[in-house]
Amino acid sequence: MEIKLKEILVRDLVEGYENNDVENGVIGYGGKLNIRPKYQREYVYGDKERNKVIETVQKSFPLNVMYWVVNSDGTFEVLDGQQRTISICDYVTGKFSINDEYFHTRIDKQEQILNYKLMVYLCEGDDSEKLDWFETINIAGLKLSDQELRNAIYTGPWLSDAKKYFSKTGCVAYQMASDYMKGTPNRQEYLETVLKWISNNEIKKYMSDYQHNPTAIELWNYFNNVINWAKSTFIVLRKKEMNGQEWGFLYNEHKDKILDPKKIEDEISQLMQDDEVTNKRGIYQYVLNRNEKHLSLRAFDDKTKRAVYEKQKGICPQCTPPNNHHELKDMQADHITPWSKGGKTTIENCQMLCNDCNRRKSNI
């Protein structure tokens, strides 16, 4: 890849600036610069980072060097520096203020800002070199997430369509499922989560298979099915426990079962009130697959174990004498009446079993 250094004035950068994700994307430099190519992430700077860029320019301090790709038709693409570029262009075109002062009100600073020189490396090379260099130079700053790197590899019409649903701030997926999903769309966390669900963790294979499809309607329909299933199966929203559940995996496994939402809600309500259940989030998996491990049931503490061990004089009640005496380290606390039958984690309901007997009882 051939690289040349060039000084670009801010006034030239912002000429013809447009930020329209739906139609023309983000362009500048007289329409010759594609500020957000398909392999780039969304704009992720917060107010703090954005304002810091403008303050650096206002003080005539140097910004880190940027990288542009030179295309064969004489146009350019931002390879590195998108966040800084959009911050500068948005400020100069009046999209935001700093300390309630907009660019057009800073008469004393306008010429200084417009004449600020950006240091830009112009890079020429093929697509493979471009993407390799893109990954190399993005090791600093806001590091690319795994999904952002996948997006860089599997660009195409399918990804462009998928990002409309899942990757924009306030996108339809966020509006529909923000109570059910963690993360932020513009860091590709929504897209990554849904891809993980539909592909059973084979995200790269799925993106490769669908890369050249004209639309992502299959992914969008699947997402709708998952969220609608979650909402209709678990009829009371408990955001603290429900946000961030692996709804897609639960849907994949249980979507064909006949479930009674009212009965499920009654059981969830009881489990939420049960002090023995220490992992309330695990209730949603438990009511579907009945595996108690999801509940992290309250365990006997060391004080109780020692007291019961002494009371039993180290004797396992289920072993055959004379091999029924064991050291404390070789025994485990066990519920005499199991939790599933109403047993509580109290000293009265505790017995010490040797490891072998406790294992056999657990397997029954």
C-alpha positions in Angstrom: 0.0 0.0 0.0 1.3 3.4 -1.0 0.9 6.2 1.6 1.3 10.0 1.2 0.9 12.7 3.8 -1.4 15.7 2.9 -2.7 18.7 4.9 -6.5 19.2 4.6 -8.1 22.4 5.8 -11.3 22.2 7.9 -13.0 24.6 5.5 -12.3 22.1 2.6 -13.4 19.1 4.7 -16.8 20.5 5.6 -17.6 21.7 2.0 -20.7 19.8 0.8 -21.0 18.0 4.1 -24.1 15.7 4.3 -25.0 13.2 7.1 -27.9 11.2 5.8 -27.6 7.5 6.7 -30.7 6.4 4.8 -29.9 7.9 1.4 -26.4 9.2 0.7 -24.5 8.1 3.8 -22.0 10.6 5.2 -20.0 12.7 2.7 -17.8 15.7 2.7 -14.8 17.4 1.0 -16.9 18.7 -1.8 -18.7 15.4 -2.2 -15.5 13.5 -2.9 -15.0 12.0 0.6 -17.1 9.0 1.8 -16.8 9.5 5.6 -18.6 6.3 6.5 -17.8 3.5 4.1 -19.6 0.2 4.6 -16.8 -1.3 6.6 -16.9 1.5 9.2 -18.7 1.5 12.5 -21.5 3.9 13.4 -20.8 7.2 15.1 -20.1 6.3 18.7 -18.5 9.4 20.3 -20.3 10.8 23.3 -20.5 14.4 24.2 -17.2 14.3 26.1 -15.1 12.8 23.3 -16.9 15.0 20.7 -16.3 18.2 22.6 -12.6 17.3 23.2 -12.1 17.1 19.5 -13.5 20.6 19.0 -11.5 22.1 22.0 -8.3 20.6 20.5 -9.1 22.4 17.2 -10.0 25.6 18.9 -6.7 25.7 20.7 -4.8 24.8 17.5 -3.4 21.7 19.2 -2.6 18.8 16.8 -5.1 16.0 16.3 -3.9 12.4 15.7 -3.2 11.8 12.0 -6.1 10.5 9.9 -6.1 8.0 7.0 -8.1 8.2 3.8 -8.2 5.6 1.0 -7.7 6.9 -2.5 -10.2 5.3 -4.9 -9.5 4.7 -8.6 -12.1 7.3 -9.6 -10.4 10.1 -7.6 -12.7 9.9 -4.6 -11.7 9.1 -1.0 -12.9 7.0 1.9 -12.2 7.6 5.6 -10.2 4.6 6.7 -9.4 6.0 10.2 -10.7 9.2 11.7 -14.5 9.0 11.1 -15.4 10.0 14.7 -13.2 13.1 14.6 -14.3 14.0 11.1 -18.0 13.9 11.9 -17.4 15.8 15.2 -15.7 18.6 13.3 -18.3 18.7 10.5 -21.3 18.5 12.8 -19.9 21.4 14.9 -19.1 23.7 11.9 -22.5 23.0 10.4 -24.3 23.9 13.6 -25.4 20.4 14.8 -24.3 21.0 18.4 -22.8 23.6 20.6 -20.1 23.7 23.3 -21.0 25.6 26.5 -24.1 26.9 24.7 -21.9 28.4 22.0 -22.4 27.4 18.4 -19.8 27.8 15.6 -21.7 30.6 13.9 -21.7 32.6 17.2 -17.9 32.3 17.6 -17.0 35.1 15.3 -13.6 35.3 17.0 -12.8 31.6 16.3 -14.4 30.9 12.9 -11.4 31.6 10.6 -9.0 29.9 13.0 -11.1 26.8 13.0 -11.8 26.8 9.2 -8.0 27.2 8.6 -7.0 24.4 11.0 -4.9 21.9 9.2 -5.7 18.2 9.5 -2.9 15.8 8.9 -4.2 13.1 6.5 -2.4 10.1 5.1 -3.7 9.2 1.6 -3.5 5.4 1.1 -3.7 3.6 -2.2 -4.1 -0.2 -2.4 -6.5 -3.1 -3.2 -9.4 -4.1 -1.1 -7.5 -6.7 0.8 -4.7 -4.2 1.7 -7.3 -1.6 2.7 -9.1 -3.9 5.1 -5.8 -5.2 6.6 -4.7 -1.7 7.2 -8.0 -0.7 8.6 -7.8 -3.4 11.3 -4.1 -2.5 12.0 -4.7 1.2 12.6 -7.8 0.7 14.7 -5.9 -0.8 17.6 -6.1 2.6 19.4 -9.0 4.8 20.5 -12.4 3.2 20.8 -11.3 -0.3 19.9 -13.5 -2.1 17.3 -15.8 -4.7 18.8 -15.9 -8.2 17.3 -19.1 -7.5 15.5 -17.7 -4.3 14.0 -14.7 -6.3 12.7 -17.1 -8.8 11.2 -19.1 -6.0 9.5 -15.8 -4.9 7.9 -15.3 -8.4 6.4 -18.9 -9.2 5.3 -20.0 -5.9 3.7 -22.7 -6.1 1.2 -26.5 -5.5 0.6 -27.5 -7.9 3.4 -25.4 -6.0 6.0 -26.6 -2.6 4.8 -30.2 -3.8 5.2 -29.6 -5.5 8.6 -28.0 -2.3 10.0 -31.2 -0.4 9.3 -33.1 -2.6 11.7 -30.4 -3.2 14.3 -27.5 -0.7 14.2 -28.9 2.8 14.4 -29.5 4.9 17.5 -33.2 4.5 18.3 -33.6 1.9 15.6 -36.8 -0.2 15.4 -35.2 -3.1 17.2 -34.3 -0.9 20.1 -37.8 0.6 20.2 -39.3 -2.8 20.3 -36.9 -4.7 22.6 -34.9 -2.3 24.8 -36.6 -3.8 27.9 -35.5 -7.2 26.9 -32.0 -6.7 25.4 -28.8 -5.2 26.8 -26.3 -3.1 24.9 -26.5 -0.2 22.4 -27.4 -0.6 18.7 -24.6 1.7 17.3 -21.9 -0.5 18.8 -23.5 -3.4 16.9 -24.5 -5.2 20.1 -28.1 -5.7 19.0 -27.1 -7.1 15.7 -24.5 -9.4 17.3 -27.0 -10.7 19.8 -29.6 -11.6 17.2 -27.1 -13.1 14.9 -25.8 -15.3 17.8 -29.3 -16.5 18.4 -30.3 -17.3 14.9 -27.0 -19.0 14.0 -26.5 -20.8 17.3 -23.2 -18.9 17.8 -22.1 -19.4 14.2 -22.1 -15.7 13.4 -19.3 -15.7 10.8 -20.9 -18.6 8.8 -24.3 -16.9 8.9 -22.9 -13.6 7.7 -20.9 -15.3 5.0 -23.9 -17.3 3.7 -26.2 -14.3 3.6 -23.6 -11.6 2.6 -24.9 -11.1 -0.9 -28.6 -11.4 -0.2 -30.6 -8.3 -1.1 -32.3 -8.0 2.3 -32.1 -9.1 5.9 -35.8 -9.8 6.1 -35.2 -13.3 7.5 -33.2 -12.0 10.4 -35.8 -9.3 11.1 -38.7 -11.7 11.0 -36.8 -14.1 13.3 -36.1 -11.2 15.8 -39.8 -10.3 15.8 -40.8 -13.9 16.5 -38.4 -14.1 19.4 -39.5 -10.9 21.1 -43.2 -11.5 20.5 -42.7 -15.0 21.9 -41.0 -13.6 25.0 -43.7 -11.0 25.5 -46.6 -13.5 25.2 -45.0 -16.2 27.2 -43.9 -14.0 30.1 -46.8 -11.7 30.5 -45.5 -9.5 33.3 -42.5 -7.4 32.5 -39.8 -7.5 35.2 -37.1 -5.5 33.5 -34.4 -6.1 36.1 -34.6 -9.9 35.7 -35.7 -10.0 32.1 -33.3 -7.5 30.4 -30.4 -9.4 28.8 -31.9 -12.9 28.9 -30.9 -15.2 26.0 -34.3 -15.0 24.5 -33.3 -16.4 21.2 -31.9 -19.6 22.6 -35.0 -20.0 24.8 -37.2 -19.4 21.8 -35.2 -21.9 19.7 -35.6 -24.6 22.3 -39.2 -24.1 23.5 -41.1 -22.3 20.7 -43.0 -25.4 19.7 -44.1 -26.3 23.2 -47.7 -25.6 24.3 -47.2 -23.2 27.3 -49.6 -21.6 29.7 -48.5 -18.0 30.3 -50.9 -17.6 33.3 -49.5 -20.7 35.0 -46.0 -19.7 34.2 -46.5 -16.2 35.7 -48.0 -17.7 38.9 -44.9 -19.9 39.3 -42.5 -17.0 38.6 -44.3 -14.8 41.2 -43.9 -17.6 43.8 -40.2 -18.1 43.0 -39.5 -14.4 43.1 -40.7 -14.5 46.7 -38.8 -17.6 47.7 -35.7 -16.7 49.8 -34.1 -20.0 48.8 -33.8 -18.8 45.2 -30.7 -16.6 45.0 -30.6 -16.1 41.3 -33.9 -14.5 40.3 -32.8 -14.2 36.6 -32.5 -18.0 36.4 -36.2 -18.4 37.1 -37.0 -17.8 33.4 -34.9 -20.7 32.4 -36.1 -22.9 35.2 -39.8 -22.6 34.5 -39.1 -23.9 31.0 -36.6 -26.7 31.6 -36.9 -27.5 35.4 -33.2 -27.5 35.9 -32.6 -26.3 39.5 -29.0 -25.2 38.7 -30.4 -22.0 37.2 -31.8 -20.9 40.6 -28.6 -21.0 42.6 -30.5 -22.3 45.5 -29.3 -21.1 48.9 -26.5 -23.4 50.3 -25.7 -24.4 53.9 -23.0 -22.2 55.4 -19.8 -23.6 56.9 -21.0 -23.0 60.5 -24.1 -25.2 59.9 -22.0 -27.9 58.2 -19.6 -28.1 61.1 -22.4 -28.2 63.7 -24.3 -31.0 61.9 -21.0 -32.9 61.3 -20.3 -32.8 65.0 -23.9 -33.8 65.9 -23.5 -36.9 63.5 -20.0 -37.5 65.0 -18.7 -37.8 61.4 -21.0 -40.7 60.6 -22.7 -40.8 57.2 -26.3 -42.0 57.8 -26.4 -43.8 54.4 -23.1 -45.7 54.6 -22.7 -49.3 55.7 -20.6 -49.7 58.9 -17.8 -49.8 59.7 -16.8 -47.6 56.7 -19.3 -44.9 57.6 -17.0 -42.5 59.4 -15.5 -39.7 57.3 -13.5 -36.5 57.7 -15.4 -33.2 57.3 -13.6 -32.5 54.0 -15.0 -35.7 52.6 -18.6 -34.9 53.3 -21.2 -32.6 51.8 -24.3 -30.9 53.2 -27.6 -32.2 51.9 -31.2 -31.2 52.3 -33.2 -33.9 54.1 -36.4 -32.7 52.5 -35.4 -31.3 49.1 -36.3 -27.7 48.0 -38.6 -29.0 45.4 -40.8 -30.6 48.1 -40.7 -27.5 50.4 -37.5 -28.1 52.2 -35.6 -25.1 53.6 -31.9 -24.4 54.1 -32.1 -24.6 57.9 -30.0 -26.6 60.3 -33.0 -28.8 61.1 -33.2 -29.8 57.4 -29.5 -30.5 57.0 -27.6 -33.8 57.0 -24.0 -34.5 56.2 -23.5 -37.2 53.6 -20.2 -38.6 52.3 -19.3 -37.6 48.8 -20.3 -40.9 47.3 -23.6 -41.1 49.0 -24.4 -37.5 48.1 -23.5 -38.2 44.5 -25.7 -41.2 44.3 -28.6 -39.3 45.9 -28.2 -36.5 43.4 -28.4 -38.9 40.5 -31.7 -40.5 41.6 
